[in-house]
């Protein structure tokens, strides 16, 4: 197994995000790899909010471009917070926040940034939502051209000594 030079860590607002960052940053520190922290804002969520707000009286005049810009700004701040204890280590870190279909944006980042390894969180959704829409992790496991690690609750404080 080759040592990764660029690790892309996909972070969201889930409870697993801190573990994803912890694992990916620890691995990057041990291997000397660059770390890319990415948060993808699901476009379906934004469209759902727009649709819901469009049906409520007295909510006209919402500036959706400002709402979207505020979301992006907040996610950048959250990524910096998640990086927290790893800031003092000599890590090369890039943060990226995009809006779109999550799996498509992550695959595009893998290609654009020439990542060698993708680290994602394992979350549990109900079977109905996975059946109707499919899970992001499922799509990534099928389509990702590079090694992918799924960090779940059982990997808390996981040892990255395999490299």
N, C-alpha and C positions, 0 to 999 in steps of 0.2 A: 504494500500500500504506500503510495507516495504521500509526502507531506504537503498539505495545502498551502498555497501562497496567498490566496484570497478567500476569506470565509464570509458568506452572506448569511446573516441571521435575520429571519423574518419575525418581527415583533408586532403584537397587536395589543388589545386591552384585556387579554385573557389573564387568568392567574398564572399561566405558564410562561408569560413573557419574561419575567425576571429570571426564571430558570434557563430559558433560551439564551438570554444575554450572558448570564453567568457561565453557562457551558461554553458558548462560542467565544467569549472573551478569554476564558481560561485556556481554551485550546489555542487561540491566536497567540496568547502570551507564551505558551510553552513551545509553539512551533515557529514563532516569529512571523506569522502570517498577518496580512492586513485584514481588518475587520470592517465589514459594511453592515450597519444596522439599518434595516428597512421596515417602514410601516406603510402598508397599503390601505388606504381608506376605500372601503368597498363602495363603488359607485351606486350599487343597488340600495344601500342605506340612505345615501343622499337623495336619490330619486324618490324613495319611499317618504322621506320627510317632506320633500317638496310637494308630493302628491297629497299628503295628509294636511299640510298647511294650506294648500290650495282649496281644500274643502271646508275650511273653518272660516267663519265670518270674522271680520275685524283683524285679519292677519295679512291683509294685502300690504304691499310695499316692503316686504322683506327683501333685503339685498342678498341674493343667493351667492353672488361672487364674493361678498364679504364673509358670509357664513362659511363658504368653502375655504377661503383664505385663513379664517380664524381656526378652522379644523386643522389645517395643515400646520399652522404655527403652533397650536397646542400639541400636536403629535411630535413635532421636533423637540419641544420642551420635554415631553414624556420620554423620548428616546434618551435625551441627556440625563434625565433622572434615573432611568434604568441602567445606564452605564455606570452611574454612581461610583461604587468602590473600585472599579477598574480604571478610573481616570488617571490615577497616579502611576500606573504601570506604563511602560514604554510601548504603547499600542498605537499603531496607525489606524485611526477610526474615521470612517465616513458615515454620515447619516443621510438617509434618503426617505422622503415622504412623497408618495405618489397617490393619485386617485384613479381607480379603474377596477377591472375584474382582478381579484387578488392573485389567482394562480397565473394569469396572463402577465400581469405586471412583474411578478417574481421571476417568471421564466425570462422575460425581457431583460431584467436586471442581471440575471445569471449570464446572459449573452453579452450585454453592454459592458459590464464590469469585469468580464472574464473570470468569474468566480470559479473556484475549484471544489467548493463544498457548500451545501445549503443546509442550514439548521433551522428547523421549524418546531413549533409547539404542537403537542398532541392534545386536542380538545375533544370533548365528547358532545355530540349533538344527538338529537333524537333521530330514530331511524326514518321517520317520515320526511324530515327536512333533507336528510342525505339521499333518500330515494328520489325526491322531487328535484333537488338541485345538484346533488353530488357534493362530496366534501372537498375542500381545497386541498387537504393533504392527500386524498385519494388521487386527485388529478395530478398533483405534483409527483407522487410516486410513479405514476404511469408515464409522465411526460418529461420529467427532469433529466437532462443529459449528463448531469454530474452526480456524484454521491450525495445522498440526502440523509440527514440524521433527524429523527423525530425525538424530541425531548419531552418526556411525560413526567408526571408527578413522581414516579419511581426512580427517576434519574436525578433527584435533588442531590446537589453536591457530587455530581457524577465525576468520576476520575477520567481525565482526558489523557492518561498515560499511554494509550494505545499508539500514539505517535511518538 
